[in-house]
Amino acid sequence: MTGFRNFILRGNLVDLAVAVIIGVAFGLVVATFTNWLTSLLPDSADDIFSNEANSFGAFLNAVIAFVILAAVVYFLVILPYTAAKEKYFPSEEPGTPEDVKLLQEIRDLLAAQSGSVPPPPPTV
């Protein structure tokens, strides 16, 4: 079970799933906007191809559904995922990374061997 938990929390699996869900919902918003916009153009066969799916209401419905879906995904997926990830894999403490510290030590040792004074550490 620990391996599965590590697989879910360490990888980008949840990020990818959320991206697909939000992408599909946003694609519907774009499609309904395009349908509404093109329905405003004059067409000789307007009576044959006009329907309620090309109305502004359908576009507004798609936008509202997208916002609701995004809120549900955020509150039911992203927040619990972030909390679980922080619980099992806490983020590193702020400060100088270990590799930079090691490089600074090497620089100081090389400067001491050559007899020169090491330069002051860079300020970031």
N, C-alpha and C positions, 0 to 999 in steps of 0.2 A: 504494500500500500504506500510505503514511503517513496518508492520509485515513481509511482503514478503521480503522487503529489508533487514531486520534484519536476516531473515532465510538464504538468499543467502550469505550475507557478514559475518555473525558470524560463520556459520557452516563450515564443511569441504567439502561442496558440490562441489565447484569449484575445489578444490584440487583432489577430487576423480574423477571427470570427466576428468581432465587433465591427471591423472594417467592412466585411462582406454584408452584414446586416444593414449598416448605415448606408453603404453604397447602393444597395438594392432599393432602399426606401427613398434615397435621394434621386435615383434614376426614375422612379415613379413621379416625383415632383417635377423633374425636368420634362418628362414625357407629357404630363398633363398641361404644363405651361406651354409647351410647343403646340399641343393640340388646340389649346385655347387661342394662342396667338395666330396660328394658321387659320382658325375658323373666322377670324376677323377680316381676312383677305376676301375680296370678291371672287365668287366662283360661279360659273354658269350652271353647274350641277348642284347648286346649294341645297335644293330640296331633297335630293337623293342621299347626300352624304352628311347632312346635318343631324346631330343627335345631342342628347343631353350630356354626353361624355366630353364634349368640346366646350362646355360652358366654364365661366369663371368660377362657379361654385365647385366644380370638380377639382380645379387647381387649388382653391382654398381648402377643400377637404384633404387633398394630398399633403399640403403644407402642415395642416393641423395634425394629421396622422403621423407625419414625419417628426414633428416636435414631441408628440406623445411617445412615440417609439424611442426617440433619443433619450427622453427622460427615464423611461422604463429601463432601457439598457444601462444608463448611467447609474441609477439607484439600485438596480437588482443584479448587475453584473460587475461594473467597474468599481464601485465602492467596496463591495465585499472582496473582490479580487485583490484590490490594492491593500486592504487590511490584512488579508491572509498572506499576501506576499511579504508585507512588512513584518508580520509575526514570525514567519518561518525563515525568511531571508532578509534580515535587517540591512538597511543601507549603510554604506561605509560612513565613518565619522568624517566630518569636514576637516580638511587640513592637507598637508603635503602627501601625495601618494608615495607608496613605498619605493617604487622605481626611481622617483625623483630624489628621494632621500639617499638611496644607494649611489646614484650618480653624483650627488653633492659630496658624499664621503670619498668617492674615488677622485673627484676633482681636488678635494682638500689634501688627500694623501699624495697625489702627484705634485701638487704645489709644494708640499712639505719636503718631498724628495728633491725637488729642483732648487729649493732654497728661497723661492719667492713667496710673497704673501698672497694668500688666496683672495680673490675678489669678494666683495660683500655679496650675500645672497640677493638675487633679483627680487624686487617687489612687484607683486602682481596686482 
